[in-house]
């Protein structure tokens, strides 16, 4: 479970793990560099890549009405690029083929 900083929404997320996680963090850091160049704050000093699959209003973590469920299956998906728009400027960050 993730909760936004304002505590107005809770998110059910799947953590990203494995070798792709390091590459995703590199993309996040590239977006952070652009954010800094426009004097915007970065999202998180220590990013925890995840995929949001559902959200709900409020902070449900305070209610204790949720439970962590480990997945027996491995989900796989490919991210080739991340796009970031700041004002009228568009930025695309692509993973280098290794």
Secondary structure, DSSP 8 states (H G I E B T S, - for coil): -EE-TTSSEEEEEEE--SHHHHHHHHHHHHHHHHHHHTT---S-SS---EEEEEEEES-TTTTT-------SS-------EEEEEETTEEEEEE----
